[in-house]
Amino acid sequence: MDELTFGLPNTSSLLNYSNATVQPALETISDSLWALITIISTIFLVIGVIGNTIVIILVSTRKGLRTPTFTAIACLSVADLLCVCSRYVFTINGIRNVMGYQFWNMYITVTFYFLHGANFHIVLIAYLRYVFITKPLQSVKITTKSVLKMSGGVWFAGILTGSLYCLMILLEMHDNITAKDGSVLEMIFCIYVTFVPFLLIVVLHIIKIFKLNKTGHLSSGQHLSISKKMSLMIFIIIVIYLLSTTPMLTGIIIYFLCISIDFKPAVCHIFFSYYTVSVVSLCLLLNNAVNPLIYFFFSPPSLKVLHRIKQCCTKS
């Protein structure tokens, strides 16, 4: 399988090139580029681990933050924490595949599973905010336990989708599907795990803002303040999400077009694959590192908690 998106390119005979064919061309760029990618990835890893861990601890220990929304944010932080750690291993492994061919292909499924969990937990948060604003009576029934059940549903859906993705990898490893078909399937999975959540978030946000504008019980000052805060937060999230996921689909499309015009897969691999994988990995690492922090630090309860912590530190 040519794992352009979620793992480094493989050396399967299915694509008619071997490690000996590709490796010499990549060795000239591997040392300096790999070192730079490792440094940047490590910075993102530290930010992601510290930031997501802080969010999880604060939501778990502060009674004022044990609400459905913040529980969903904590669930997102768990997913992002797992995703940033798994993708860090994926990124620094680079073309220096020390794991072994078969084990690496299986590890790709793990990164897909965590990426699915992280992206669709964002959709879960968008859905909760949509319900709280547009259906206040229904929102009363949403509790912390129900949010945890929804989070479990997201993980279960990830298991099902990840199993299909793993099946695709196994089929390609055993030369049961062609390179072109593999590229098409890879692009379908890429669209599902990245742009489907993005579209759902945009649609829910548009409906939510429309309903918010129709809310009559808010004063004009409250209305303007809430609209601005929500719009700014969602705008930042959408921009970061779009920037971090666009390279993934772009790389898949480029490689698919390359295969479609009967260009040599090995040449396509050299020109697109390593650079694309590096850019995609760094973008997704950044998204998983900062995404929960944006949700968390834009929320008034969390700002109060941080303000109290700051006051305690100042007094001490």
SEMAR-53863 format. One line per 3 residues: their letters; for each residue x, y, z of C-alpha. Coordinates in nm, 2 decimals, padded with zeros to 4 digits, always signed. Each point is the difference from the previous one (the first is absolute). Layout:
% residues N
A	X:Y:Z | ...
% end
This chain:
% residues 316
MDE	+00.00:+00.00:+00.00 | +00.12:+00.35:-00.07 | -00.08:+00.15:+00.33
LTF	+00.02:+00.37:-00.09 | -00.23:+00.13:+00.26 | +00.02:-00.19:+00.33
GLP	+00.34:-00.17:-00.03 | +00.32:+00.01:-00.19 | -00.01:-00.14:-00.35
NTS	+00.03:-00.38:+00.00 | +00.22:-00.21:-00.22 | -00.25:-00.25:-00.12
SLL	+00.04:-00.17:-00.33 | -00.35:+00.11:-00.07 | +00.13:+00.34:-00.10
NYS	+00.28:-00.15:-00.21 | +00.28:+00.17:+00.19 | +00.24:-00.13:+00.27
NAT	+00.17:+00.16:+00.29 | +00.32:-00.01:-00.20 | -00.16:+00.21:-00.27
VQP	-00.14:+00.27:+00.22 | +00.25:+00.02:+00.29 | +00.30:+00.14:-00.19
ALE	-00.19:+00.30:-00.13 | -00.13:+00.07:+00.35 | +00.32:-00.04:+00.19
TIS	+00.13:+00.33:-00.14 | -00.27:+00.19:+00.18 | -00.07:-00.22:+00.30
DSL	+00.26:+00.11:+00.25 | -00.05:+00.38:+00.03 | -00.38:-00.02:-00.07
WAL	-00.05:-00.28:+00.24 | +00.18:+00.19:+00.27 | -00.20:+00.31:-00.06
ITI	-00.33:-00.20:+00.00 | +00.10:-00.17:+00.32 | +00.07:+00.33:+00.18
IST	-00.33:+00.16:-00.11 | -00.19:-00.32:+00.08 | +00.15:-00.01:+00.35
IFL	-00.11:+00.35:+00.07 | -00.36:-00.08:-00.12 | +00.01:-00.31:+00.21
VIG	+00.10:+00.19:+00.32 | -00.27:+00.26:-00.06 | -00.26:-00.26:-00.07
VIG	+00.08:-00.23:+00.29 | +00.02:+00.29:+00.25 | -00.30:+00.19:-00.13
NTI	-00.23:-00.30:-00.03 | +00.11:-00.14:+00.34 | -00.08:+00.33:+00.17
VII	-00.34:+00.01:-00.16 | -00.08:-00.36:+00.11 | +00.13:+00.07:+00.36
LVS	-00.19:+00.32:+00.04 | -00.33:-00.14:-00.13 | +00.04:-00.31:+00.22
TRK	+00.09:+00.18:+00.32 | -00.21:+00.32:-00.02 | -00.37:-00.04:+00.09
GLR	-00.09:+00.32:-00.19 | +00.13:-00.16:-00.32 | -00.18:-00.33:+00.03
TPT	-00.26:+00.10:-00.26 | -00.10:-00.18:-00.32 | +00.19:+00.25:-00.21
FTA	+00.32:-00.02:+00.20 | -00.03:-00.38:+00.02 | -00.01:-00.01:-00.38
IAC	+00.30:+00.23:-00.01 | +00.18:-00.24:+00.24 | -00.09:-00.29:-00.22
LSV	+00.14:+00.19:-00.30 | +00.32:+00.06:+00.20 | +00.03:-00.37:+00.06
ADL	-00.04:-00.07:-00.37 | +00.24:+00.27:-00.10 | +00.25:-00.11:+00.26
LCV	+00.00:-00.35:-00.14 | +00.01:+00.13:-00.36 | +00.29:+00.24:+00.06
CSR	+00.20:-00.28:+00.16 | -00.07:-00.25:-00.27 | +00.07:+00.24:-00.28
YVF	+00.32:+00.12:+00.16 | +00.13:-00.36:-00.03 | -00.12:-00.01:-00.35
TIN	+00.16:+00.33:-00.09 | +00.35:-00.05:+00.14 | +00.01:-00.35:-00.14
GIR	+00.00:+00.16:-00.34 | +00.16:-00.20:-00.28 | +00.22:-00.16:+00.26
NVM	-00.24:-00.28:+00.06 | +00.15:-00.17:+00.30 | -00.33:-00.17:+00.09
GYQ	+00.00:-00.24:-00.29 | -00.23:-00.01:-00.30 | -00.29:-00.20:+00.13
FWN	+00.00:+00.14:+00.35 | +00.01:+00.35:-00.14 | -00.31:-00.06:-00.22
MYI	-00.19:-00.12:+00.30 | +00.11:+00.30:+00.20 | -00.15:+00.22:-00.28
TVT	-00.34:-00.13:+00.10 | +00.06:+00.12:+00.36 | +00.08:+00.35:-00.12
FYF	-00.31:+00.00:-00.22 | -00.21:-00.12:+00.30 | +00.12:+00.28:+00.23
LHG	-00.04:+00.26:-00.28 | -00.36:-00.11:-00.05 | -00.06:+00.03:+00.37
ANF	+00.15:+00.35:+00.02 | -00.18:+00.14:-00.30 | -00.34:-00.14:+00.08
HIV	+00.02:+00.12:+00.36 | +00.02:+00.35:-00.14 | -00.33:-00.08:-00.18
LIA	-00.14:-00.12:+00.34 | +00.08:+00.33:+00.16 | -00.15:+00.19:-00.29
YLR	-00.32:-00.21:+00.03 | -00.02:+00.07:+00.37 | +00.03:+00.37:-00.04
YVF	-00.26:-00.02:-00.28 | -00.25:-00.18:+00.22 | +00.06:+00.23:+00.30
ITK	-00.08:+00.31:-00.21 | -00.27:-00.12:-00.24 | -00.18:-00.26:+00.22
PLQ	+00.02:+00.12:+00.36 | -00.26:-00.25:+00.12 | +00.18:-00.29:-00.15
SVK	+00.33:+00.12:+00.14 | -00.13:-00.05:+00.35 | +00.01:-00.38:-00.06
ITT	+00.37:+00.01:-00.09 | +00.21:-00.09:+00.30 | +00.36:-00.08:+00.05
KSV	-00.08:-00.37:-00.02 | -00.18:+00.04:-00.33 | +00.30:+00.19:-00.14
LKM	+00.23:-00.29:+00.11 | -00.23:-00.24:-00.18 | +00.01:+00.22:-00.32
SGG	+00.38:+00.00:+00.03 | -00.01:-00.38:+00.02 | -00.21:+00.00:-00.31
VWF	+00.27:+00.20:-00.18 | +00.27:-00.24:+00.10 | -00.22:-00.30:-00.10
AGI	-00.06:+00.16:-00.35 | +00.38:+00.04:-00.02 | +00.05:-00.37:+00.07
LTG	-00.24:-00.09:-00.28 | +00.16:+00.25:-00.25 | +00.35:-00.09:+00.11
SLY	-00.07:-00.37:-00.06 | -00.10:+00.08:-00.36 | +00.32:+00.21:-00.04
CLM	+00.20:-00.29:+00.14 | -00.17:-00.23:-00.24 | +00.10:+00.23:-00.29
ILL	+00.36:-00.01:+00.12 | +00.01:-00.38:+00.02 | -00.15:-00.03:-00.35
EMH	+00.27:+00.23:-00.14 | +00.27:-00.18:+00.19 | -00.11:-00.33:-00.16
DNI	-00.03:+00.16:-00.35 | -00.38:-00.06:-00.01 | -00.08:+00.35:-00.12
TAK	+00.17:+00.22:-00.26 | +00.20:+00.31:+00.08 | -00.26:+00.23:-00.16
DGS	-00.28:-00.16:+00.20 | +00.20:+00.03:+00.31 | +00.05:+00.37:-00.06
VLE	-00.37:+00.05:-00.06 | -00.08:-00.18:+00.33 | +00.26:+00.20:+00.18
MIF	-00.15:+00.32:-00.13 | -00.35:-00.11:+00.11 | +00.13:-00.08:+00.36
CIY	+00.18:+00.33:+00.00 | -00.32:+00.19:-00.09 | -00.20:-00.18:+00.26
VTF	+00.24:+00.05:+00.29 | +00.08:+00.37:-00.08 | -00.24:+00.18:-00.22
VPF	-00.32:-00.17:+00.12 | +00.05:+00.13:+00.36 | +00.10:+00.34:-00.14
LLI	-00.33:+00.02:-00.20 | -00.20:-00.11:+00.29 | +00.16:+00.26:+00.22
VVL	-00.07:+00.28:-00.25 | -00.36:-00.10:-00.05 | -00.07:-00.02:+00.38
HII	+00.17:+00.33:+00.05 | -00.20:+00.18:-00.27 | -00.33:-00.14:+00.14
KIF	+00.11:+00.09:+00.35 | +00.08:+00.36:-00.09 | -00.32:+00.03:-00.19
KLN	-00.20:-00.12:+00.30 | +00.20:+00.22:+00.23 | -00.09:+00.30:-00.21
KTG	-00.37:-00.10:+00.04 | +00.02:-00.02:+00.38 | -00.21:+00.28:+00.14
HLS	+00.06:-00.04:+00.38 | +00.36:+00.12:-00.03 | +00.07:+00.37:+00.03
SGQ	+00.18:+00.16:-00.29 | +00.32:+00.03:+00.21 | -00.01:-00.37:+00.10
HLS	-00.09:-00.09:-00.35 | +00.30:+00.18:-00.15 | +00.24:-00.13:+00.27
ISK	-00.10:-00.36:-00.05 | +00.00:+00.02:-00.37 | +00.35:+00.16:-00.01
KMS	+00.15:-00.26:+00.24 | -00.16:-00.30:-00.18 | +00.09:+00.14:-00.34
LMI	+00.36:+00.07:+00.09 | +00.05:-00.34:+00.16 | -00.16:-00.20:-00.28
FII	+00.18:+00.21:-00.26 | +00.34:-00.08:+00.16 | -00.09:-00.37:+00.03
IVI	-00.13:-00.03:-00.36 | +00.30:+00.18:-00.14 | +00.25:-00.22:+00.19
YLL	-00.20:-00.31:-00.09 | -00.02:+00.09:-00.37 | +00.37:+00.09:-00.02
STT	+00.10:-00.32:+00.18 | -00.21:-00.24:-00.21 | +00.02:+00.16:-00.35
PML	+00.36:-00.13:-00.06 | -00.12:-00.35:+00.07 | -00.26:-00.01:-00.28
TGI	+00.22:+00.20:-00.23 | +00.28:-00.25:+00.03 | -00.24:-00.29:-00.07
IIY	-00.15:+00.18:-00.31 | +00.35:+00.08:-00.14 | +00.11:-00.36:+00.04
FLC	-00.32:-00.14:-00.14 | +00.03:+00.23:-00.31 | +00.36:-00.11:-00.03
ISI	-00.11:-00.37:-00.01 | -00.29:+00.08:-00.23 | +00.22:+00.13:-00.28
DFK	+00.21:-00.31:+00.03 | +00.30:+00.18:+00.14 | +00.25:-00.24:+00.17
PAV	-00.11:-00.05:+00.36 | +00.36:+00.01:+00.12 | +00.04:+00.35:-00.15
CHI	-00.33:+00.12:+00.14 | +00.11:-00.14:+00.33 | +00.33:+00.19:+00.00
FFS	-00.14:+00.34:-00.11 | -00.31:+00.01:+00.22 | -00.01:-00.26:+00.27
YYT	+00.27:+00.08:+00.26 | -00.06:+00.38:-00.01 | -00.38:-00.05:+00.01
VSV	+00.02:-00.24:+00.29 | +00.22:+00.24:+00.19 | -00.22:+00.30:-00.06
VSL	-00.32:-00.19:+00.08 | +00.15:-00.15:+00.32 | +00.11:+00.34:+00.13
CLL	-00.33:+00.16:-00.08 | -00.20:-00.27:+00.18 | +00.24:+00.01:+00.30
LNN	-00.06:+00.38:+00.03 | -00.38:-00.05:-00.03 | +00.00:-00.26:+00.27
AVN	+00.22:+00.20:+00.23 | -00.20:+00.33:+00.00 | -00.35:-00.10:-00.08
PLI	-00.13:-00.08:+00.36 | +00.18:+00.31:+00.13 | -00.20:+00.22:-00.23
YFF	-00.33:-00.14:+00.13 | +00.12:+00.01:+00.35 | +00.15:+00.34:+00.03
FSP	-00.29:+00.17:-00.18 | -00.24:-00.12:+00.27 | -00.08:+00.23:+00.29
PSL	+00.02:-00.27:+00.28 | +00.35:-00.10:-00.11 | +00.11:+00.36:-00.01
KVL	-00.12:+00.05:+00.36 | +00.19:-00.31:+00.11 | +00.32:+00.11:-00.17
HRI	-00.04:+00.35:+00.15 | -00.03:-00.15:+00.35 | +00.31:-00.22:-00.06
KQC	+00.18:+00.32:-00.11 | -00.10:+00.18:+00.31 | +00.11:-00.29:+00.22
CTK	+00.34:-00.01:-00.17 | +00.03:+00.38:+00.03 | -00.08:+00.00:+00.37
S	+00.24:-00.29:+00.07
% end
